[in-house]
Amino acid sequence: MFLLKSIPKVDKFVLHEDFKEYSTALITSLTKEVLQNLRENILNENITEFKKEDLILEVLQKYKKITTPSLKKLINATGVIVHTNLGRSLIDEKVFEKIKTLASSYNNLEYDLDKGKRGERYSHISDVICRVLGCEDVLIVNNNASAVFLILNTFAKRKEVIVSRGELVEIGGSFRIPDVMRDSGAKLVEVGATNKTHLHDYEDAITQKTSMLMKVHKSNYSIEGFSSEVKFKELVELASRHDVIDYYDMGSGHLFDLPYGLDAYEPSVLEYMKLNPSLLSFSGDKLLGSVQAGIIVGKKEYISKLKKNQLLRMLRVDKITLAILEENITSVLLGKLEDIPTLKMLFSSVDELKQNAKKFQNGISDIAECQIIETKTVIGGGTTPNRTIPTIALSIKVKNFKPNKMEKLFRAKRIIGRIENERFLIDFRAIQEKEIQELINATKEIVND
Ligand SMILES: *Cc1c(COP(=O)(O)O)cnc(C)c1O
């Protein structure tokens, strides 16, 4: 009981001079927490004594933790370029320099400077996007999941949407096409079998209630062997014949032919636009290499219907998103792909990667066992399922540590590598040149710790 009575009083404790430079409100709240803990520990007889200095230290430690940003920069040494867990696409620093003024000033987001009247939020980038993609109109929403939901809700509420059984995808984070469809109010009509769907399967399922033929990019899986799917081109033609909407949820949506023969596997958005589809949507931060956004392109009549849906208000994007997207798409229009890190990494040659690996190797070869190896990686982000691209990695070992231990030590330095064939690897596919010195410093620290 004596111990309980010696617990300091909150009002007095927070006046301690060690807290002088800190926010009183936060110190008070943390103090209450620490003292409450202390009380419980005394009652449970977990402790038999305590020092005031330790309590002060505990409060200050908590203070530091809570006031340090939780989102931190790290180095992606996994080799996966579009890594959803690691933030997907990078934005070039130059782009932020350009939009800094815009973000910290008022602007013409919804103001028509010529007419002096209310303007349209989405107007700023429609010209540049339509020029790049060759579409009639475009709409930008929060992400591609929003795009899918908005499109289904606008055109297929209480109506039927025909989708192949082979394309009822679940994407990471429990985004499931059948569930999204149900929540949007659309009725799913599954056709075909898991491995095979034919054009006549869609055609046979078309009724008075059909509003849309939808195709979904398989993203994170592929069906091999005895399998076939209907090409979007055929769906566009079928939809047109029956006067229903065709829509492709393309997922990653690349604008350029992919390297390493991956283009044979999936045509680009530009190729699809030549088919004059009703609607197509894709992510802003997968293979486009820009910010989180859902990009909906297609025919003007459909896009203007989407704009009238009340839901759009909930899915609309911020000025910063629009500004970054505008910068990135303009780079594409001008052919300056080096300004888009995702594309730069994707198109880096094995030789370029090898040069970076050598720089790193030279910096650590006298302190760590390391070897440059040619291996394979995936692009990630559900872009090209089961397809690999060549890459260069450095396998590293210090002090005879096991790969698991190496992975952990590097992770503690915010370098995320991977383990392959019992070796810890730093893969250079997604490492920026400016990060090599950081890698060398971190390795030295690990060796010296
Ligand atoms: C990734 C993906 C989505 C979700 O896109 P987000 O931009 O992450 O919301 C939807 N559909 C497909 C086919 C995808 O690959």
The ligand as an SDF file (V2000), in Angstrom:
LIG
                    3D

 15 15  0  0  0  0  0  0  0  0999 V2000
   -4.9690   -4.0930  -58.9040 C   0  0  0  0  0  0  0  0  0  0  0  0
   -6.2770   -4.3820  -59.4990 C   0  0  0  0  0  0  0  0  0  0  0  0
   -7.4380   -3.7300  -59.0480 C   0  0  0  0  0  0  0  0  0  0  0  0
   -7.4010   -2.7500  -57.9150 C   0  0  0  0  0  0  0  0  0  0  0  0
   -6.7180   -1.6060  -58.2840 O   0  0  0  0  0  0  0  0  0  0  0  0
   -6.3040   -0.5440  -57.1640 P   0  0  0  0  0  0  0  0  0  0  0  0
   -5.7570    0.6060  -57.9650 O   0  0  0  0  0  0  0  0  0  0  0  0
   -5.3100   -1.1960  -56.3000 O   0  0  0  0  0  0  0  0  0  0  0  0
   -7.5410   -0.1840  -56.4410 O   0  0  0  0  0  0  0  0  0  0  0  0
   -8.6400   -4.0300  -59.6420 C   0  0  0  0  0  0  0  0  0  0  0  0
   -8.7130   -4.9470  -60.6460 N   0  0  0  0  0  0  0  0  0  0  0  0
   -7.6140   -5.5850  -61.1070 C   0  0  0  0  0  0  0  0  0  0  0  0
   -7.7710   -6.5880  -62.1910 C   0  0  0  0  0  0  0  0  0  0  0  0
   -6.3580   -5.3260  -60.5520 C   0  0  0  0  0  0  0  0  0  0  0  0
   -5.2670   -5.9620  -60.9980 O   0  0  0  0  0  0  0  0  0  0  0  0
  1  2  1  0
  2  3  1  0
  2 14  2  0
  3  4  1  0
  3 10  2  0
  4  5  1  0
  5  6  1  0
  6  7  2  0
  6  8  1  0
  6  9  1  0
 10 11  1  0
 11 12  2  0
 12 13  1  0
 12 14  1  0
 14 15  1  0
M  END
$$$$
